[in-house]
Amino acid sequence: MKVAVVGTGYVGLVTGTLLAEIGHHVTCIDLDEAKINQLQSGVPTIYEPGLEELLVTNIEQNKLNFTTNHAEAFQNADIILLAVGTPKGTNGEADLSYIQAAAKTIATTVKEDVVVMIKSTVPPGTNDQVERLIRQQLVHNVTVDVVSNPEFLREGHAVEDAFHGDRIVIGSEKTDAGELMTKLYEKLDMPILHTNRRSAEMIKYAANAFLAVKISYINEIASLCDAIGADVSDVADGMGMDHRIGRAFLNAGIGYGGSCFPKDTDAIAHLAKEQNTPLTIVESAIDTNRKQRQKFINKMDRYFGSQLTNKKIAILGLAFKPNTDDLREAPSLEIIDALETKGAIVSVYDPIITHPKSATSIIECVTEADAIVLVTEWQDFITADWPTITKTVAEKLIFDGRNALPASRLQQEGWTYIGIGKERK
């Protein structure tokens, strides 16, 4: 099939590359000419393990191309995939302006019958609105059907998820459009769930909100563990052995960030209020996540007796999670700002991202540090040369915001280890 992908952000680029890899002819569209030129040369605009190799291979085989020309990309396309951003609006709602702009471009450009597939995360009812908008503004006498196909890609594991995800959800109102989508993905060994469009849209929001609730729940349990002297990691292990609960997303830490959970929880909470059916559990999870970073900062404050002025604090990790270069809603930024406001001298190191206070290596970052703060659990930090780090710091003090470091071993080596939900009474 011939597929046009509107948007070359995280979802559009990974999905377009996947579709090319499984045999389709894909053209990705973006208005940024410099970005298109970079992609056409085989250089990704995002960091994602495994993506660059696939990108280069499919460009060389002429199955994947990039352009700024919508008409060129839409010509003879069987499917137009929308993967534009839906950022958070002023009141937490999803901003659909990019989706609406793309719909208008489709309406005035397409000259053949086509299926429009919305991959972007959008509130229930958006597919209906987009279909109406396109049909009202069509210039040529063609048929356009809109299908919901939400994405479930985890940043840092997006290529793996694209090929080996848990499910493919297809929401359509017409059998023919749904069958075309099934054919699009027929080379992938993944279960396909067919629903109506609003159910498909809702599945994405409901799934992300549930995972956010699970993260916030274990973080509240961690606070109680701190208060009573329990170890939240042991608690999570015991909970996770119950197959009804499962261990995934029960890792206590400094809260979720990134492009999905903060935006999607706010959007579904906003939608629920509009419908007079407030999601109080989701609202509580949002509030807990917002407070979790401050609780972590308070741990540092208490240790230093609120005397952080001129203390060198080494921050390990900037990205909101490992294996990505995404800084959207990253806890690191809030923590750095808070420490600098308190007069601390901040040094930062991340394997992928640079910052005005960035060091060129872990060792440079931690040299003469009064405390190390682990913010992102990159494998580089977990397997770092800790004996050398021990000799380099001014004080053997670690605040582990992800409970990722070997606490017992570090404590045996003389470190003061302060994690989340691990304070001893």
N, C-alpha and C positions, 0 to 999 in steps of 0.2 A: 504494500500500500504506500501511497504518498501522504506524508504527514507534515503539516506546517505547525511549528511550535512558536507561539507568541510569548516572548519573555525568556531571557537567558539567565535568570537567577538560579538559585539552588535547585528548585523543582524542575524548571524548564530544561536546564542544561543536563541534569542527571537523567531525566526521563527521555529527552531527545536522544541522548547517547545510547541509552538502553534500547530504544526502538530501532535505532540504526543497527545495533549489534545483533538484534534478532531478525534482521533481514528487511526492514522497511527503508524507504528513502525519505530522509528527514531534512527539512530546512528550518533552522531556528532564526527567529527575527528579533532584532532589538534596534532601538532608535539610536543607540550610542555607537557611532561608527568606529571609534577607537577600540571599543570592547569587541565588536564584530571582527575587526582585523586581528585582534589578539587571539580570539577563539579560532578563526580560520587558519591561523598559523599553528594551531595545536596546543596552545598554552591556556589552561583553564583560568578563569577569573575567580575561582574559589578553591580552597584547599579541601580535597576529599580523597582519601586513600583509594587508589585504583582507577581514578577517573581519567587521568592524563593519558594513560596507556590506551584505554578504550577510545578516547577522543581522537588521538593521532591515527590509530588503526582505521577507524571508520571514515575519517577525512581522506586518508590515502586511498581507500576503496571507493571513494566518491558516494558513499551512502549517507554522509552527514555534511551539511553545508550551512553557512551562516550568511545572512543578508540583512540590510536595512529596508529592503523593498517588499512591502506587503503583497502587492499585486504579483510579483514574481514568485513569491512563496506560495500564494494561494492558488496559483494556476494549476488546474487539474488535481488539486488536493482532494483526497478522500475524507480526511479528517483535519480539522483545525483544533489544535490543543491550546487552551488558554492557561498559562502559568505565570500570570502577572501578579504583582504584590497586592495584598489586601491588608495594609497596615492598620494599626489601631487608631481610631478616630479620637476626637477630643473628649468624648464621654465613654470611651471604651468600646464603642461599636466598631464593626469592620468598615473600613473606608473602601467603598466599591468603585471609586472614580476610575481606577485603571481598568477594571473589568468593563465598565460602561464604555470607556473610550475604545477598548479593543472591539467591543460588540458593534459600535458604530462604524469602525473601520471595516469590519467584516461585511456589514450590510451594504456599504457603498463600493465594495471591491470585488466580492465573489461573483463569478459568472457561471459557475456550475453548481449542481446540487452538492451539498456537503453536510457532514455531521460536525457540530462544534462540541468539543469535549472540554468541560471545565475541570481542570486539575487543581486550580487555586482553592484554598480553603475559604468557603463563603457561607453565609447564614442560610438556613433553609428558606426556600422561596426564591433565591437568587437565580437559579437556572431558569425558572419560569419567567422572571423579569427579563433576563437576557434574551430568551427566545422571543418574547413579545417585542422587545426593543429592536432586535434584528429584523423581524418580519415587518414591523411598521416602517422601517427605513430602507428596506431592500430597494436597490436601483434596478436590478435585473430580475427577470421572471425565473427564479430558482427556488428550490425547497431547502430550507435549513432546519435541521433538528438539533436540539441541544441535549447533551447527555452529561450527567454528573459522574465523575471518576476521581474521587478524592485520593490524595497521596498520603502514604504512611511511611515516609522516609525518615530515618533517624540520622541527624547530622553526625558525621564520623563513621557511619555504617551505611550510607545511602546507596552505594553501589551494590553492596551485599543485599540490602533490603529490596532494591529494584529487581534483582534476579531471584531472590529466595525469600520474599516476604511472606507474611502469614495469610494474606488474602488480597484479592482484587475486588473492589466494590464498584458495581456499575448500576447507576440509577437512570432509568429511561422510561419514557411514557409510550414509546413505540417499539414494537418487537424488532423491526428491521434495524433500528439504530442500536439496540442492545446486542443484536447478533453481530453487527459489524464490529462492535467493541470486543466481543468475545474472540472474533477472528484476529483482531489486532494483537491480542495477547496469547494466542493459541500455542506459541512455542515456549511459554513459561509454565513450569509445573507448580502452579499455585491454584488453590480453590477460588472460584469466582462466585460472588454473591450478587444476585440480581434483585434490585429493589426499585421502588419509584424514586423520583429525583429527590424529593424532600427527605426521605429516609436516608438516602446516600449522603446527603449534605449533613444530616444530623449525626450519622455514625462517626464522622471525623471529629466533630466538636465533642460528642459524648465520650469518645475514647480518650482524647487529650485531657478533658476535664477530669475524668476518672483517674488517670495516671497522676495528674497534678494533685488531686485529693490524697492519693496514696502517699506521695512524697511529703505533703504537708502533715499528714497524719503521723508518719514515723518521726518527723522532726518535732512534733509536739510530744510524742512519747520520749524522744531523746531528752527534752527539757526536764521531764519528770524523772528520767533515769539519772540525770545530773543531780537532781535534788535528793534522791534516795540512795545513790551509790550503786545503781545497777549499770550494766554495760549494754548499750542499745544494740550493738552488733550481735551479741548473744541473744538478745530479745528478738531481733529481726530474724536470726537463724531459726529460732524456735517457732516463731510465727510462720515463717516461710515453708516449714516442713508440712504444714497443713495445706493440702492440695487446693482447698477452696480459697486460700489466700495467695500462696505463691511467694517466692523470695524477691522477684523482680520489683524494682522501684521501692524497695524498703531500705535504701541506703541513706542513713541520716547525714545531713550536711548543711550547707549554707543556703539551700533553696535552689529552685529551678530558675533557669534563665533561657536565653535563646530567642528564636523568632516565632516559636509555636506556642508553648504553654502559656506564657504571660498574655500574649495577644488573644489566643483562642479562649482562655478562661474568662477574660474580660468580655469578649464578644458574646459568649453564650450566656453569661450573667446579665449582660445588657439586653439581649434578646428576650430572656426569661422575664425580666422586669417589664419590658414592653408588652408582653403577653399576660401580665398580671399573674405569673406563676414563678415567683422568685426561687432561684436555686441557692438556698441558704447554705448548704454544704459547700458548694463551689465558692460562694462568697467568703466563707470562713477559710477555705484553703488559700484563696488569694491573700487574705489578711495575714494568715500565718506565714506565708512565703515572704511577704513584705517585711515582717518583723524578724525573720530568721537571720538576716544579715546583720541587723543591729544587735541581736543577741550575741553574735560571734564577736563583733567589735567590742561589746561590753566585757567579754571574757578578757580581752587584751587590756582594756581599761582597768579592770579589777586587779589583774596581775601586777601592772605597773603602778597601781595606786593613783591612776589618772595623771601620771607624770610621764607622758609619751614624748614630751618635747626633747628634740635632739637624739632620740633613740633611733638607731638604724633598724628598719624593718625590711626584711627581704621577702618580697612577694613572689612565690613560685606559681606561675600560671595566670594568663589573662583571658583566654577563650572561655566561653561559658561551659564548655565540656571538652574532653580530649578529642584529638583527631579532627579538629575543625579550626578555622580562623575567624569564626563568628563571634563578634563582640556585642551583639544585640542583647540587651538586658543582662549583660554579664555581671555577676556579683563582684568581680575584681574591681570594676570601676568605682562602685560605691564604697568598697572597703578602702581603696587607695585614697579617694577624696576625704573620707572620714579620718584616716590616719594623718594625712597632710594637714587637715584642719586642726588636729590636735598637736601639731608641731613636730610630728615624726619625720625622719629622713627616709624616704622610700626608695628602694632599689627593686627593679622588676626583671624577671626573666620568663620568657615563654618560647618554646621551640619554634613557633611559627610566626607569632605576632610581635611587632615592635611597638614601643611606647616611648614617650619622651624621657622616661627614667629607666629605659631598658639597659641591662648589662649584656655583654656578648656571650656569657656562659653562666652556668649555675655557680661555679666557684667565684667568679667575679661578683655575682649578685650577693652571695652570702658572706663574703669576706668582711670580718669585723662587725657582723650583724648582731644586734642585741636580741633579735628574735627572727625566726623563719615562719612564714605563714603560707601554708599550702592551700591554694585556692582552686587549682585545676589539677586533676589527678592524672596528668600525663605519665606514661610509662617511664619516660626519661627521669622523672623525679623519684619514682618508686625504686628504680634500679640504679639510682645515682651512687657515686662514690662517697658514701656516708662517712667512712673513716677519715677521708681527706676533709670533708665538710666539717667534721668534728674538730679538726685542728685549725680550721680557718675562721670559725665564728668567734665573736666576743663572748657570747653566752649560749650555752647549749639549751636552747628553749625553742620548742616547736608548737605552733597552733595549727592543728590539722583540720582544715575545714571540710575534708572529705572522708575522714577516717580511713585513709588509704595507705598510710605508712605503718610499718611494723612497730607498733607501740612498745611491746615487751622488749624487743631487741634494743631499741633506742634507749629505753629506760635503763636497761642493763649497762649501756655504754655511758650512762651519766646524764642523759638528756632529761629535761622536764618536758613531758608530753601532755598537751592539752587538746583533746579532741571534742567531738560532739556527742553528748550522752555517755561520756566515759569518765566523769569525775568520780574519784574514790572518796568515800566518807570514812 
